[in-house]
């Protein structure tokens, strides 16, 4: 690890806690099966997963506030703040997102 003077690339995923492993994986290949498995292992509502998903969405060229990943993260953040009105607005935007929803975003944007 960095404390031991090793470069980040020399640290194996097994040596990292699951949230940190997810951040490393999402930075490398957000759509990889291994990344999705780590997301499921950590839990999609975990703050690290939300941050990683937003980062991946923005890095992937999604317009801030309109990409499904960003909007999904917005729903989860507003839920954490217990802002029911904000959640409803974010879910409406998420349902209308032009990008195809992943399974995660689909669960955050009920089709009512």
Buried (B, 14 or more C-beta within 10 A) or exposed (E): EEEEEEEEEEBEEEEBEBBBBBBBBBEEEBEEEEBBEBBEEBEBEBEBBBBBBBBBBBEEEBEEEBBBBBBBBBBBBBBEEEEEEBBEBBBEBBBEBEBEBBEBBBEBBEEE
